[in-house]
């Protein structure tokens, strides 16, 4: 692009007076005119550099360049937001608006040391010497709102081993990515690259049994999810159908997800939990305090729920409180329901 502009300008400058230079100008005048042309070329190159810098300044993506260096004095505003990684780790995300107009972001684990915090900011061009002072200026920002829509479906519920499976998704967010962490056996059924708001993929699964695949959705290219959705399907060999029909064991509950909005909560706050299960009935959440005392906080829950439950009144800073989701199996005509056939625990840290 730069060479094209320079070529056009030189052509426009030389095209009309080419004959005149050869016929009427003295050697000194020709040398002077060539010198002016060289100066013009240098100015065009400088203009291109300035335009490139302006594009970098206007770019609000989180990818920074060496020219986006800044200190505390260059920061116009800074916000702090609690977010979660694909592995449900709690992160603190900071969005920094510079006086130059650039917008950057830096994130690090909630319990990161000062050195780790500084390293995260250094990676986006921070050259200040007082990271604590900068972080003290951060204004709290609400967590990323939940996605309005997240749907992931398989074209069937049952497949034979290695049969082609089609998964289709649609979300209200701009990006989506499959997540092995939330899938059965933490298996990467599909690569975890960022994808668009809607689409489909095909895959084959050899192992028999129940499978579920998790999809996270994101409002930006940063891998901090605003929602998840899951597809559930079964791999079954038809040749074993006669043998299976004689198996009267109750189908076991399948845990699709069990998550806490934050793994660290202050005394007096509520613990926000969400879960989804399949082939289960009568779920409950049991709270176990540090001394071992347990009580059922909620009982008779449905198969899918987002719920808030307060910390025990006795909880103090440094305590670890277990929240256990338990569900019974569904009864069949040959077997009764099995209590606590499914059990999963999340530990909440009291800050």
N, C-alpha and C positions, 0 to 999 in steps of 0.2 A: 504493500500500500504506500509506504513512504517513497520508494523508488518511483512509483507511478506518478505521484504528485510532483516530485522533483522534475521528472522527465517532461511532464506537461508544462510546467512553468518555464523550463529552459527552452522548450520548443516554441512556446508563445513569445518568449523574449527574443529569440534569434531568428524566427522564421521570417518576419516582415523585413528586418533591416539587413538580411544576409548580403544582398547585392550592394547595399549602401556601404557596409563595412569594407567590402573589397574594393570599392571604387573611390569613395570620397574621404574615408577616415585615415588619419595618419597612424603610424605605428604606435605612437604614444596614446592616441585616443582609443585604438583597438585594445591595447593592454589595459587601459583604464576600464573599458567596458567589460572585458573578461574578468577583471578583478571584482567589479560590481556583481557580475553573475555568480562568482564564487561566494561572495558574501550572502547573496540571496539564497543560494543552496544551503549554506550554513544556518540561516534563519529558518528555512523550511524544516530542516532537521530538528532544530530547537523547538519549533512549534509542535512537531510530532511528539517529542518527548513530553511537553507540557500537556498535550491532549491525553497521552497515555496515563500520566499522573492523575489527571482529573477523573478518568475512568476508574482508576483504582480507588480514589477517594469516594466516588459515588457508589461504588460496589458495597453493598451492605451484607455480603456473605461473610461467614465466619472464617474463611480462608484469608490469611493475612500475608503481606509481603514485607520485605525488609524495610520498605519505605514507610510502613505503618508503625513506626516506633513512637512510643509515648511515655510520658512520666505522669505523676499525679497532677501536675499543673495543666496537662493537656486534656484532662477528663472533664467533659461537660456534665455527665450524669452517669451513674452506675446503679444497676438493680441486681437483686439476688433472688433466685427462684429455686425451690426444691423440685428436683426431677428424679427420674428413675432410669437406670440403664436397662438394656435388654435382659440382664441377669437380675433385675429388680434391686440392684444396689442403689442406695440413696446418694445422690450427687447434689452439689450446690453449683448452679449455673449462674454466671454473672454476665450481664449484657452491658457493654461499655460504649457510650457515645462520646466521641472525641470532638473537640472544638473545630477540627478540620472538616467534620461532617461524616467521617467514617464511623461505622458501627461494627464492633468486634464482640466476641463472646469467649469466655473461658469457663471450664468446668473441672471440678475435682471431687473425689469422694468426701462425704460429709465429715468423716473423722480424719481428714488429711492433715499432715503436719504443716507448719509454716513454710518449711522448705518445699514441700509438694505444692502448696498453694502458689508460692513464688514461681516455681518451675512452670506451672500451668499458665501463668500470666506472661512469663518470659517467652513462652512458645508463640504468643501472638504479638510480640514486639514490645512488651513492657520493659522500660529501662530505669524505672524509679528505684529508690532505695528504702521505701517505707511501705511495704505491702499491707501492714496492719492498719495504717492510717487510711489507705485507699479502701480497704474492705469495710472499715468503720463508716464510710460514707454511703455504703450500699443501701438502697431503699428496697424494702421487702416487696416482692411481686408475687401475685397469686400463682399457684401451681398451674401447669398446663391444663386447660379444661378438657374434659372427656370428649372424645370424638362423637359427633352426632350420629354417625353411621359407620358400622364395621361389620361386614358380612363376608363369610367364607364358607363355601359349600362344595361338596363333592357331587359328581354327577350320579352316583349311586351310593348306597350304604354298605353293600357287600360285594366283594371281588374275589376272584380266584388268585392264587399266588402268581405274581409277575404279570397280571392283567393290567392293561393301561387304565390309569386313574386320572381324571381331569378335575382340577380344583379351580374354582372361579371366585374372584373376590371383587368387592366394591366398597369404597369408603368415602367419607366426606372430607378426609384429609388429603394432602398433596402426595404423600409417599406411603409406601407399605414395604414390609420386609418379613420374610418367614423367619421364625425364631426357634432354633433348636432347643433353647433353654426351656421353653414352655411346651415343647412337644413330647410325646410319649418316649420314655427312656432317653430323653435329651438327644434324640436322633435328628441329624440334619437331613431330612427327607428331600429338601429343596435348598439350593444355595441361598445364602442370606443377604444377597445384594439388594440395594434399594430399588424398588419398582414403582410404577405409577399408581394412581388412585384406583384403577380398575384393571382387570386383565385375567388371564388364566394360564395355568401351567399343567403339564402332564408328567406323570411319574409312574414307576412300578415298585411294588413292595412284595418281597418274597415271603417274609415271616408271617405265619398265620397268627390270628388273634385280633384284639381290638387295638386300633391305632388312632391317634389324634395329632393334628398338625396345627401349630399356633402361628398366627400372623399378627405382627405389631403394625400400628399405623402412626405416622408422624406428621406434624404440621410443617416442619422444615427438614432439611437434609441432616440435621443433627439427630443422632440416634437416641432421642428421648421421646418415648411413646406417649401418645394421648389416648390409646385404647388398644384392645386386643380382641381377636375373634378366632374361633377354633372350628376345624372340620373334624368330624368323627366318622370312621368307617371300619369295617371288619374284613379281614382276609380269611377266607375259609375255602378249603378244598372240598368240592362237591362229592368226591369219592368217599369222603369220610362221613357223609351225611347220615348214613344208617347207624354208624357207631355213635355219632353225636346224639341222635334221637333217643338213644337209650341212656344217655347221661342226664340224670335228673338233678344235678347240683344247681343250686340257685345261682344265677348270673351275678358276678361280683360287681360292685359299684366301680365306676371309672372316674378318676379325678381329672377334670379338664384344667382347672386352675384353682389356686388358693393363694391370694396375694394380700399384702398390707400396703396401704397408700404410703406409709412411712414406717420404717422399722425402729425409729426413735421418736418417742412421744414424751411431752412434759407432764408432770402431775396435774391433774384436773382436766386434761384434754381427753378426747375420745380416740379410740383406735378404730381406724377405718379399714374394714375388711371386705373383700369380695371373693366369691367362689362360684364354681360351676361344676356339677357332677352329672353323670349319666348312670342309668340303671340303678338308681338309689332311691331310698325313701327315708323320711324322718331324720333329717340332719340336725345336728346340734353343735354349739360352740361351748367348750369348757375352758375356764380360766384357771391356771395353776400359779399360785404365788410362790415367791422364793422359799418360804417355809414348807412347801409341799402341800398346802391346803388347796383343794380344788373344789370348784362349784360350777354348775351348768349356768352359763349366762343367758343362753337362748336355746330353745328347744322347738321341735316341730317345724323346722325351717324347710323351705322349698329347695328345688334342685339348683337354682341359680339366684344369687342375691348379693347386693351390695349393702352393707350395714355398718353402723357405727356403734361401738360399745365402750363405755367409759373405763378408764383404768381403775383398779381397786383403790379404794380410799386410803388404804395403808401403803400404797406404793410411794417410794422415795427415790431420789436420784441415785443411780447406780444399780437399781433392781433390774432383774430380767423376768418378764412375765410371759408365760406360755399360753397361747391361744390355740386350742386343738379343735379342729373340725372333724366330727365323727358322723358317719351315715350308716344306716342299716341297709342290707340287701333287700331286693324285692322278693316277696314270696312267690312260689310257683304252686301248681296243683299237686306237686309231690313233696315240696319242702316248705318249711316255715321260714320267715325272715330271720336273717342272722344279724344280731345286734353288733354295732361297731365293726361292720365288715370293712369299712374304710376309715382310716384315721390319719390325719396330717396335722403337723404342728408348726406354728410360726412363733418365734421368740421376739418379743418387743423389748427394747432397751429404754429405760426411763432416764431422761437426761437431767 
